[in-house]
Amino acid sequence: MTMVNSIQINQQQIRLDDEGYLRNLQDWNEAVAIELAKLDNIMLSPAHWEVLLLLRNFYQRHEMSPATRAMVNLVRRDLGPEKGRSAYLMHLFHGSPAKTASKIAGLPKPDNCL
């Protein structure tokens, strides 16, 4: 993954922190998500979007990004047991799915993820 301090969307500069998360959560939209995913070499599919939108809804309700275990449980509860597995989420989001998915969803880094 390449570290950048900003991405450009429709001639607007979107600032990122040192780990690639949005500095301003209100900057997020689908075009931003697509560019953030590209930085992690991820091409977003409908399977990615359903998880990203689920995370955004979770954040709106709880004002926090779920860590990996909570994310797995959330996906299992809302999208079914075949998708609510660490292996499935790691396939979609590589490495630490909670960190990567939260970043692409325009959310803060989960508190207990290194």
N, C-alpha and C positions, 0 to 999 in steps of 0.2 A: 504494500500500500504506500502510495506517495503522500507525504505530508504537505499540505498547502494551507495558507492562511485565509484564503478566500476562494470562492467560485463565482463565476459570472453567469447570470441568468437574465436573458432579455435586457442586456446592457445595465443590469443592476449588480453591484458588487455585494455578495453575501459573505459576511465575515465568519470565520471559523476559529475555534480555539486551537491550542497546540495538539489536541488529540483528534481534531476533525469534527467536533460537535459544533452545532450552530451557537454563535454568541447570543443571538436574539431569536428565541423560539418562534416569534411571530413571522420570521422570514420564511418559514416552511411552506411549501406547496408541492404539488406532484413533480414539477420540473426540478425543484431543488432536490427532492428525494432521488430522482433519476441520476442527477449529477453526483450526489453523495454516494450512491450505490456504485457508480462507475469508478470512483476513487478506490473502492474495495474490490474492483473487478467483478461486480455483480450486475447482471442484466435482470431487471425486475420483471417477474412474471405475475400472473394472477395469484399464485400461491404466496408470493412475497407480499403482495398488496393486502391480502386478507389478514396477514399477521401484522403488518405495519399499521393498518387501520384499527385493529384490535388493540394494539399498544397505545395508539393515540387516544382511543376511547378510555382505556384504563387510566392514562395520565390525566385526562380531563376529570375523572371521578376522584382520583386519589392523590393527584399532584406529585407523583413520583413515578420513576421508571422501574419496572419490576426486574429483579435479579433473575438469573437463569432458572432456578427452581420454581420461582413464582411464575415466570413466563411460561414454562412447560405446563404447569398446572392450569394457567389461564387459557392457553391454547387448547389443552385437552378438554377443559370444561366447555369452551365456546365453539371449537372447531372439530372436536371429536378425538378419540383415542389414537387414531392412526396418524394424526398430525401433532398431537400432544406428546411428542417423544423428543428427547435430546438429539438423537441421531437425525431425525427429520429436520429439526431447526438448525442443526450444525450444517447439514447439506445446503440449506437455503442461505444461511448467513455466515458460514465459515467461523473458525476460531471460537470466540465467545459470542454465541447468538444474541444474548441479551445486550451486550455492548454494541455490536454491529447493527442489530435491528433498531435499537433506540437511536443510534446516530442517524440512520437513514430516515427514521420516522420523525426526525427533528426534535427529539427529546433529550433531556440531560442524561449524562452517563449514570447508570444505576449505581446507587450508593456503595453497595458492597461488592462491586466488581473492580478488580485491580486493573 
